[in-house]
Amino acid sequence: MGAPKKKPTQMKRDQRRAHIKASVPNLIECPHCHELIPSHTVCPNCGWYAGEEKIKVEKEKD
Ligand SMILES: [Zn+2]
C-alpha cells in the first residue's frame, strides 16, 4: 500500500469534513398528548407508544 507523501493541508482536511454536520432530529407530534417527540420513541411526557401506555410517567408535584 502506498503511503501518503505529504500531510493533507488544512484546506483539504476541512474540505473533506465539509459535509459532516449534525443532523436535525426527526420530531413528530405525540398522538396522545401532542408534545413534539423524536419518532420511534416512547413519549417522555405521557409514556404512550403505538396507541397504548407503555411506561408510567411520574408527574412532579410542586
Ligand atoms: Zn405523549
PDB file of the backbone (N, CA, C, O) and the ligand in Angstrom, with CONECT records:
HET     ZN  A 101       1
ATOM      1  N   MET A   1       0.849  -1.199   0.000  1.00  0.00           N
ATOM      2  CA  MET A   1       0.000   0.000   0.000  1.00  0.00           C
ATOM      3  C   MET A   1       0.878   1.240   0.000  1.00  0.00           C
ATOM      4  O   MET A   1       1.808   1.362   0.797  1.00  0.00           O
ATOM      5  N   GLY A   2       0.566   2.157  -0.907  1.00  0.00           N
ATOM      6  CA  GLY A   2       1.304   3.411  -0.938  1.00  0.00           C
ATOM      7  C   GLY A   2       0.952   4.276   0.240  1.00  0.00           C
ATOM      8  O   GLY A   2      -0.214   4.396   0.614  1.00  0.00           O
ATOM      9  N   ALA A   3       1.971   4.883   0.826  1.00  0.00           N
ATOM     10  CA  ALA A   3       1.733   5.781   1.947  1.00  0.00           C
ATOM     11  C   ALA A   3       1.674   7.219   1.440  1.00  0.00           C
ATOM     12  O   ALA A   3       2.379   7.559   0.490  1.00  0.00           O
ATOM     13  N   PRO A   4       0.858   8.063   2.044  1.00  0.00           N
ATOM     14  CA  PRO A   4       0.787   9.455   1.607  1.00  0.00           C
ATOM     15  C   PRO A   4       2.136  10.140   1.778  1.00  0.00           C
ATOM     16  O   PRO A   4       2.793   9.973   2.805  1.00  0.00           O
ATOM     17  N   LYS A   5       2.550  10.911   0.777  1.00  0.00           N
ATOM     18  CA  LYS A   5       3.858  11.569   0.835  1.00  0.00           C
ATOM     19  C   LYS A   5       3.832  12.811   1.703  1.00  0.00           C
ATOM     20  O   LYS A   5       4.827  13.177   2.328  1.00  0.00           O
ATOM     21  N   LYS A   6       2.654  13.462   1.729  1.00  0.00           N
ATOM     22  CA  LYS A   6       2.546  14.713   2.487  1.00  0.00           C
ATOM     23  C   LYS A   6       1.306  14.688   3.369  1.00  0.00           C
ATOM     24  O   LYS A   6       0.296  14.065   3.041  1.00  0.00           O
ATOM     25  N   LYS A   7       1.409  15.381   4.493  1.00  0.00           N
ATOM     26  CA  LYS A   7       0.251  15.586   5.355  1.00  0.00           C
ATOM     27  C   LYS A   7      -0.764  16.459   4.614  1.00  0.00           C
ATOM     28  O   LYS A   7      -0.381  17.464   4.016  1.00  0.00           O
ATOM     29  N   PRO A   8      -2.063  16.090   4.643  1.00  0.00           N
ATOM     30  CA  PRO A   8      -3.045  16.933   3.952  1.00  0.00           C
ATOM     31  C   PRO A   8      -3.067  18.338   4.538  1.00  0.00           C
ATOM     32  O   PRO A   8      -2.928  18.510   5.749  1.00  0.00           O
ATOM     33  N   THR A   9      -3.239  19.341   3.682  1.00  0.00           N
ATOM     34  CA  THR A   9      -3.312  20.725   4.154  1.00  0.00           C
ATOM     35  C   THR A   9      -4.596  20.934   4.940  1.00  0.00           C
ATOM     36  O   THR A   9      -5.536  20.146   4.835  1.00  0.00           O
ATOM     37  N   GLN A  10      -4.629  22.015   5.738  1.00  0.00           N
ATOM     38  CA  GLN A  10      -5.850  22.359   6.477  1.00  0.00           C
ATOM     39  C   GLN A  10      -7.035  22.468   5.536  1.00  0.00           C
ATOM     40  O   GLN A  10      -8.141  22.046   5.873  1.00  0.00           O
ATOM     41  N   MET A  11      -6.805  23.044   4.335  1.00  0.00           N
ATOM     42  CA  MET A  11      -7.913  23.240   3.402  1.00  0.00           C
ATOM     43  C   MET A  11      -8.465  21.891   2.948  1.00  0.00           C
ATOM     44  O   MET A  11      -9.680  21.694   2.920  1.00  0.00           O
ATOM     45  N   LYS A  12      -7.564  20.946   2.585  1.00  0.00           N
ATOM     46  CA  LYS A  12      -8.017  19.632   2.123  1.00  0.00           C
ATOM     47  C   LYS A  12      -8.729  18.893   3.253  1.00  0.00           C
ATOM     48  O   LYS A  12      -9.747  18.239   3.027  1.00  0.00           O
ATOM     49  N   ARG A  13      -8.192  19.000   4.468  1.00  0.00           N
ATOM     50  CA  ARG A  13      -8.831  18.362   5.626  1.00  0.00           C
ATOM     51  C   ARG A  13     -10.243  18.927   5.842  1.00  0.00           C
ATOM     52  O   ARG A  13     -11.196  18.178   6.060  1.00  0.00           O
ATOM     53  N   ASP A  14     -10.360  20.253   5.779  1.00  0.00           N
ATOM     54  CA  ASP A  14     -11.654  20.889   6.020  1.00  0.00           C
ATOM     55  C   ASP A  14     -12.629  20.639   4.870  1.00  0.00           C
ATOM     56  O   ASP A  14     -13.835  20.532   5.092  1.00  0.00           O
ATOM     57  N   GLN A  15     -12.112  20.547   3.639  1.00  0.00           N
ATOM     58  CA  GLN A  15     -12.998  20.214   2.508  1.00  0.00           C
ATOM     59  C   GLN A  15     -13.575  18.813   2.683  1.00  0.00           C
ATOM     60  O   GLN A  15     -14.741  18.568   2.375  1.00  0.00           O
ATOM     61  N   ARG A  16     -12.737  17.887   3.185  1.00  0.00           N
ATOM     62  CA  ARG A  16     -13.199  16.516   3.395  1.00  0.00           C
ATOM     63  C   ARG A  16     -14.310  16.500   4.449  1.00  0.00           C
ATOM     64  O   ARG A  16     -15.269  15.738   4.329  1.00  0.00           O
ATOM     65  N   ARG A  17     -14.181  17.337   5.478  1.00  0.00           N
ATOM     66  CA  ARG A  17     -15.143  17.336   6.581  1.00  0.00           C
ATOM     67  C   ARG A  17     -16.313  18.282   6.357  1.00  0.00           C
ATOM     68  O   ARG A  17     -17.176  18.411   7.225  1.00  0.00           O
ATOM     69  N   ALA A  18     -16.355  18.951   5.197  1.00  0.00           N
ATOM     70  CA  ALA A  18     -17.369  19.989   4.970  1.00  0.00           C
ATOM     71  C   ALA A  18     -18.785  19.421   5.026  1.00  0.00           C
ATOM     72  O   ALA A  18     -19.719  20.121   5.418  1.00  0.00           O
ATOM     73  N   HIS A  19     -18.952  18.146   4.632  1.00  0.00           N
ATOM     74  CA  HIS A  19     -20.305  17.571   4.594  1.00  0.00           C
ATOM     75  C   HIS A  19     -20.648  16.837   5.883  1.00  0.00           C
ATOM     76  O   HIS A  19     -21.739  16.277   5.989  1.00  0.00           O
ATOM     77  N   ILE A  20     -19.736  16.822   6.880  1.00  0.00           N
ATOM     78  CA  ILE A  20     -20.011  16.183   8.165  1.00  0.00           C
ATOM     79  C   ILE A  20     -20.668  17.218   9.056  1.00  0.00           C
ATOM     80  O   ILE A  20     -20.012  18.157   9.508  1.00  0.00           O
ATOM     81  N   LYS A  21     -21.951  17.055   9.313  1.00  0.00           N
ATOM     82  CA  LYS A  21     -22.637  18.015  10.159  1.00  0.00           C
ATOM     83  C   LYS A  21     -23.705  17.313  10.985  1.00  0.00           C
ATOM     84  O   LYS A  21     -24.143  16.209  10.662  1.00  0.00           O
ATOM     85  N   ALA A  22     -24.110  17.981  12.059  1.00  0.00           N
ATOM     86  CA  ALA A  22     -25.138  17.420  12.930  1.00  0.00           C
ATOM     87  C   ALA A  22     -26.466  17.385  12.181  1.00  0.00           C
ATOM     88  O   ALA A  22     -26.832  18.337  11.492  1.00  0.00           O
ATOM     89  N   SER A  23     -27.187  16.257  12.329  1.00  0.00           N
ATOM     90  CA  SER A  23     -28.466  16.139  11.646  1.00  0.00           C
ATOM     91  C   SER A  23     -29.587  16.646  12.551  1.00  0.00           C
ATOM     92  O   SER A  23     -29.500  16.559  13.776  1.00  0.00           O
ATOM     93  N   VAL A  24     -30.620  17.166  11.942  1.00  0.00           N
ATOM     94  CA  VAL A  24     -31.771  17.674  12.689  1.00  0.00           C
ATOM     95  C   VAL A  24     -32.607  16.479  13.146  1.00  0.00           C
ATOM     96  O   VAL A  24     -32.947  15.628  12.324  1.00  0.00           O
ATOM     97  N   PRO A  25     -32.951  16.390  14.447  1.00  0.00           N
ATOM     98  CA  PRO A  25     -33.764  15.258  14.909  1.00  0.00           C
ATOM     99  C   PRO A  25     -35.148  15.263  14.264  1.00  0.00           C
ATOM    100  O   PRO A  25     -35.757  16.316  14.075  1.00  0.00           O
ATOM    101  N   ASN A  26     -35.636  14.052  13.927  1.00  0.00           N
ATOM    102  CA  ASN A  26     -36.930  13.918  13.260  1.00  0.00           C
ATOM    103  C   ASN A  26     -38.044  13.973  14.304  1.00  0.00           C
ATOM    104  O   ASN A  26     -38.415  12.952  14.883  1.00  0.00           O
ATOM    105  N   LEU A  27     -38.572  15.174  14.539  1.00  0.00           N
ATOM    106  CA  LEU A  27     -39.582  15.358  15.574  1.00  0.00           C
ATOM    107  C   LEU A  27     -40.984  15.154  14.997  1.00  0.00           C
ATOM    108  O   LEU A  27     -41.314  15.668  13.928  1.00  0.00           O
ATOM    109  N   ILE A  28     -41.798  14.391  15.733  1.00  0.00           N
ATOM    110  CA  ILE A  28     -43.202  14.201  15.369  1.00  0.00           C
ATOM    111  C   ILE A  28     -44.057  14.621  16.555  1.00  0.00           C
ATOM    112  O   ILE A  28     -43.555  14.793  17.666  1.00  0.00           O
ATOM    113  N   GLU A  29     -45.347  14.782  16.312  1.00  0.00           N
ATOM    114  CA  GLU A  29     -46.259  15.158  17.386  1.00  0.00           C
ATOM    115  C   GLU A  29     -46.800  13.889  18.018  1.00  0.00           C
ATOM    116  O   GLU A  29     -47.252  12.986  17.314  1.00  0.00           O
ATOM    117  N   CYS A  30     -46.756  13.814  19.372  1.00  0.00           N
ATOM    118  CA  CYS A  30     -47.317  12.659  20.082  1.00  0.00           C
ATOM    119  C   CYS A  30     -48.819  12.584  19.811  1.00  0.00           C
ATOM    120  O   CYS A  30     -49.521  13.577  20.000  1.00  0.00           O
ATOM    121  N   PRO A  31     -49.337  11.406  19.362  1.00  0.00           N
ATOM    122  CA  PRO A  31     -50.776  11.320  19.065  1.00  0.00           C
ATOM    123  C   PRO A  31     -51.651  11.392  20.317  1.00  0.00           C
ATOM    124  O   PRO A  31     -52.860  11.599  20.220  1.00  0.00           O
ATOM    125  N   HIS A  32     -51.037  11.221  21.496  1.00  0.00           N
ATOM    126  CA  HIS A  32     -51.821  11.205  22.736  1.00  0.00           C
ATOM    127  C   HIS A  32     -51.856  12.572  23.404  1.00  0.00           C
ATOM    128  O   HIS A  32     -52.932  13.072  23.732  1.00  0.00           O
ATOM    129  N   CYS A  33     -50.663  13.198  23.615  1.00  0.00           N
ATOM    130  CA  CYS A  33     -50.634  14.466  24.343  1.00  0.00           C
ATOM    131  C   CYS A  33     -50.185  15.625  23.460  1.00  0.00           C
ATOM    132  O   CYS A  33     -50.144  16.767  23.919  1.00  0.00           O
ATOM    133  N   HIS A  34     -49.844  15.347  22.188  1.00  0.00           N
ATOM    134  CA  HIS A  34     -49.493  16.369  21.198  1.00  0.00           C
ATOM    135  C   HIS A  34     -48.231  17.145  21.563  1.00  0.00           C
ATOM    136  O   HIS A  34     -48.080  18.305  21.180  1.00  0.00           O
ATOM    137  N   GLU A  35     -47.312  16.495  22.314  1.00  0.00           N
ATOM    138  CA  GLU A  35     -45.972  17.065  22.535  1.00  0.00           C
ATOM    139  C   GLU A  35     -45.108  16.712  21.328  1.00  0.00           C
ATOM    140  O   GLU A  35     -45.364  15.711  20.659  1.00  0.00           O
ATOM    141  N   LEU A  36     -44.082  17.527  21.040  1.00  0.00           N
ATOM    142  CA  LEU A  36     -43.131  17.177  19.986  1.00  0.00           C
ATOM    143  C   LEU A  36     -42.109  16.196  20.563  1.00  0.00           C
ATOM    144  O   LEU A  36     -41.421  16.518  21.532  1.00  0.00           O
ATOM    145  N   ILE A  37     -42.005  14.997  19.972  1.00  0.00           N
ATOM    146  CA  ILE A  37     -41.089  13.958  20.451  1.00  0.00           C
ATOM    147  C   ILE A  37     -40.329  13.390  19.249  1.00  0.00           C
ATOM    148  O   ILE A  37     -40.826  13.459  18.125  1.00  0.00           O
ATOM    149  N   PRO A  38     -39.110  12.818  19.470  1.00  0.00           N
ATOM    150  CA  PRO A  38     -38.426  12.134  18.367  1.00  0.00           C
ATOM    151  C   PRO A  38     -39.236  10.914  17.936  1.00  0.00           C
ATOM    152  O   PRO A  38     -39.840  10.246  18.775  1.00  0.00           O
ATOM    153  N   SER A  39     -39.257  10.614  16.622  1.00  0.00           N
ATOM    154  CA  SER A  39     -40.037   9.483  16.142  1.00  0.00           C
ATOM    155  C   SER A  39     -39.452   8.174  16.657  1.00  0.00           C
ATOM    156  O   SER A  39     -38.267   8.120  16.984  1.00  0.00           O
ATOM    157  N   HIS A  40     -40.264   7.113  16.736  1.00  0.00           N
ATOM    158  CA  HIS A  40     -39.905   5.786  17.240  1.00  0.00           C
ATOM    159  C   HIS A  40     -39.411   5.863  18.683  1.00  0.00           C
ATOM    160  O   HIS A  40     -38.478   5.153  19.059  1.00  0.00           O
ATOM    161  N   THR A  41     -40.037   6.723  19.491  1.00  0.00           N
ATOM    162  CA  THR A  41     -39.633   6.931  20.872  1.00  0.00           C
ATOM    163  C   THR A  41     -40.888   6.954  21.741  1.00  0.00           C
ATOM    164  O   THR A  41     -41.894   7.562  21.376  1.00  0.00           O
ATOM    165  N   VAL A  42     -40.818   6.277  22.910  1.00  0.00           N
ATOM    166  CA  VAL A  42     -41.914   6.390  23.868  1.00  0.00           C
ATOM    167  C   VAL A  42     -41.979   7.846  24.326  1.00  0.00           C
ATOM    168  O   VAL A  42     -40.955   8.438  24.667  1.00  0.00           O
ATOM    169  N   CYS A  43     -43.176   8.418  24.333  1.00  0.00           N
ATOM    170  CA  CYS A  43     -43.333   9.828  24.693  1.00  0.00           C
ATOM    171  C   CYS A  43     -42.902  10.053  26.140  1.00  0.00           C
ATOM    172  O   CYS A  43     -43.474   9.445  27.044  1.00  0.00           O
ATOM    173  N   PRO A  44     -41.897  10.922  26.387  1.00  0.00           N
ATOM    174  CA  PRO A  44     -41.463  11.161  27.764  1.00  0.00           C
ATOM    175  C   PRO A  44     -42.488  11.955  28.566  1.00  0.00           C
ATOM    176  O   PRO A  44     -42.394  12.015  29.792  1.00  0.00           O
ATOM    177  N   ASN A  45     -43.455  12.558  27.904  1.00  0.00           N
ATOM    178  CA  ASN A  45     -44.452  13.380  28.595  1.00  0.00           C
ATOM    179  C   ASN A  45     -45.598  12.528  29.140  1.00  0.00           C
ATOM    180  O   ASN A  45     -46.017  12.719  30.282  1.00  0.00           O
ATOM    181  N   CYS A  46     -46.121  11.569  28.320  1.00  0.00           N
ATOM    182  CA  CYS A  46     -47.281  10.786  28.749  1.00  0.00           C
ATOM    183  C   CYS A  46     -46.999   9.284  28.771  1.00  0.00           C
ATOM    184  O   CYS A  46     -47.834   8.524  29.261  1.00  0.00           O
ATOM    185  N   GLY A  47     -45.826   8.817  28.245  1.00  0.00           N
ATOM    186  CA  GLY A  47     -45.485   7.396  28.299  1.00  0.00           C
ATOM    187  C   GLY A  47     -46.185   6.556  27.257  1.00  0.00           C
ATOM    188  O   GLY A  47     -46.184   5.330  27.370  1.00  0.00           O
ATOM    189  N   TRP A  48     -46.787   7.166  26.240  1.00  0.00           N
ATOM    190  CA  TRP A  48     -47.509   6.416  25.230  1.00  0.00           C
ATOM    191  C   TRP A  48     -46.618   6.062  24.050  1.00  0.00           C
ATOM    192  O   TRP A  48     -45.739   6.835  23.668  1.00  0.00           O
ATOM    193  N   TYR A  49     -46.855   4.877  23.473  1.00  0.00           N
ATOM    194  CA  TYR A  49     -46.203   4.477  22.239  1.00  0.00           C
ATOM    195  C   TYR A  49     -47.098   3.455  21.541  1.00  0.00           C
ATOM    196  O   TYR A  49     -47.625   2.556  22.196  1.00  0.00           O
ATOM    197  N   ALA A  50     -47.276   3.571  20.242  1.00  0.00           N
ATOM    198  CA  ALA A  50     -48.084   2.659  19.416  1.00  0.00           C
ATOM    199  C   ALA A  50     -49.487   2.489  19.989  1.00  0.00           C
ATOM    200  O   ALA A  50     -50.006   1.374  20.036  1.00  0.00           O
ATOM    201  N   GLY A  51     -50.103   3.582  20.424  1.00  0.00           N
ATOM    202  CA  GLY A  51     -51.508   3.563  20.791  1.00  0.00           C
ATOM    203  C   GLY A  51     -51.830   3.070  22.182  1.00  0.00           C
ATOM    204  O   GLY A  51     -53.006   2.922  22.515  1.00  0.00           O
ATOM    205  N   GLU A  52     -50.810   2.805  23.027  1.00  0.00           N
ATOM    206  CA  GLU A  52     -51.091   2.400  24.398  1.00  0.00           C
ATOM    207  C   GLU A  52     -50.023   2.914  25.337  1.00  0.00           C
ATOM    208  O   GLU A  52     -48.925   3.272  24.910  1.00  0.00           O
ATOM    209  N   GLU A  53     -50.354   2.949  26.643  1.00  0.00           N
ATOM    210  CA  GLU A  53     -49.413   3.450  27.624  1.00  0.00           C
ATOM    211  C   GLU A  53     -48.378   2.374  27.913  1.00  0.00           C
ATOM    212  O   GLU A  53     -48.723   1.305  28.416  1.00  0.00           O
ATOM    213  N   LYS A  54     -47.097   2.646  27.598  1.00  0.00           N
ATOM    214  CA  LYS A  54     -46.031   1.649  27.766  1.00  0.00           C
ATOM    215  C   LYS A  54     -45.313   1.826  29.094  1.00  0.00           C
ATOM    216  O   LYS A  54     -44.931   0.837  29.720  1.00  0.00           O
ATOM    217  N   ILE A  55     -45.123   3.047  29.533  1.00  0.00           N
ATOM    218  CA  ILE A  55     -44.466   3.279  30.815  1.00  0.00           C
ATOM    219  C   ILE A  55     -45.300   4.274  31.613  1.00  0.00           C
ATOM    220  O   ILE A  55     -46.019   5.103  31.055  1.00  0.00           O
ATOM    221  N   LYS A  56     -45.182   4.166  32.943  1.00  0.00           N
ATOM    222  CA  LYS A  56     -45.865   5.132  33.793  1.00  0.00           C
ATOM    223  C   LYS A  56     -44.938   6.335  33.984  1.00  0.00           C
ATOM    224  O   LYS A  56     -43.797   6.189  34.421  1.00  0.00           O
ATOM    225  N   VAL A  57     -45.440   7.508  33.654  1.00  0.00           N
ATOM    226  CA  VAL A  57     -44.652   8.726  33.823  1.00  0.00           C
ATOM    227  C   VAL A  57     -45.094   9.408  35.109  1.00  0.00           C
ATOM    228  O   VAL A  57     -46.263   9.750  35.294  1.00  0.00           O
ATOM    229  N   GLU A  58     -44.095   9.598  36.008  1.00  0.00           N
ATOM    230  CA  GLU A  58     -44.405  10.263  37.281  1.00  0.00           C
ATOM    231  C   GLU A  58     -44.526  11.757  37.042  1.00  0.00           C
ATOM    232  O   GLU A  58     -43.649  12.384  36.448  1.00  0.00           O
ATOM    233  N   LYS A  59     -45.600  12.297  37.504  1.00  0.00           N
ATOM    234  CA  LYS A  59     -45.815  13.744  37.391  1.00  0.00           C
ATOM    235  C   LYS A  59     -45.236  14.430  38.629  1.00  0.00           C
ATOM    236  O   LYS A  59     -45.552  14.065  39.761  1.00  0.00           O
ATOM    237  N   GLU A  60     -44.378  15.437  38.393  1.00  0.00           N
ATOM    238  CA  GLU A  60     -43.800  16.175  39.524  1.00  0.00           C
ATOM    239  C   GLU A  60     -44.847  17.078  40.144  1.00  0.00           C
ATOM    240  O   GLU A  60     -45.535  17.836  39.461  1.00  0.00           O
ATOM    241  N   LYS A  61     -44.948  16.971  41.477  1.00  0.00           N
ATOM    242  CA  LYS A  61     -45.924  17.798  42.180  1.00  0.00           C
ATOM    243  C   LYS A  61     -45.191  18.861  42.981  1.00  0.00           C
ATOM    244  O   LYS A  61     -44.370  18.543  43.842  1.00  0.00           O
ATOM    245  N   ASP A  62     -45.482  20.103  42.703  1.00  0.00           N
ATOM    246  CA  ASP A  62     -44.846  21.215  43.416  1.00  0.00           C
ATOM    247  C   ASP A  62     -45.775  21.776  44.498  1.00  0.00           C
ATOM    248  O   ASP A  62     -45.407  22.718  45.200  1.00  0.00           O
TER     249      ASP A  62
HETATM  250 ZN    ZN A 101     -47.366  11.997  24.681  1.00  0.00          ZN2+
END
